[in-house]
Amino acid sequence: LERTGDLKMPPGKQGLPPHEIRVIRDWIDSGAHWPREGAPAGSAAPEPAWWSLRKPVRPALPEVRNAANGD
């Protein structure tokens, strides 16, 4: 966010003013929630339709049929 160090992005352009950087930092620190289009403010976002955007879920372990044999 801040234009510090040797690399300043975007090159040749002016950076954000300090008050805008503070707003973005506060938003990130609070969890960076982004409302979905059409969803009322403060409502939980629905699960994304694309599998690649869904939060990974660990599957349940299969039941062991015969623990003595390792099956």
N, C-alpha and C positions, 0 to 999 in steps of 0.2 A: 504494500500500500504506500509506503513512504519511499521517496526517491533518495535512498541513501546508498553509500558504497559506489563502486565503479560503474555498475550497470544501472542505468536509469531508464525505466520503461514507461511509456513509449518514448523512444529516442526523438529528440527534437521538439517535444511537446511539453507543456507545463503540467506539473503534477497537481494532485488534488489539494485544496486548501486544508489546513490542519483540522478545522471543525468537521469537514466531511470525512476525513480519515478517522476521527474520533467516533463519528456515527457508525461507520462501517465496523470498526473494532468492537464497539459495544454490541452491535448486531451479531457478530461472530461469537463473542464471549457469551451471549445469551442463547446460543444454539443455532444461529443462522437459519431460523425457520422461514420457509418461503411458501406463501399461500398458493394452493392450486387454483387454477382458473375455474371460476364458477362456484368455488367452495366459500361458505361464509367465513369471515375472519374468526380465527380462534378455533375452528373446527378441525378435527383430525383429518388428515389427508387420506384418501382411499389408496389401497394398494395399487402400485403402477401396473399397467396392463402388460408391459414388456418384462419377460423373465429376467433380463439382464439388469433391470433397475430395481428388482425386488431385493429386500434384505435377506441374506442367506439364513436358512433355518436348518439346524442340525437334525437329521432324521432320527427316529426312534431306533434303538438297537433291536435286532431280531431276537426272538425268544429262542433259548437253547433247548433243543429237544432231548438230548441225552448228555448231560454234563459229564458223566463218567467217561464217555468215549470221545468227548470234544466235538460232537456233532451239533 
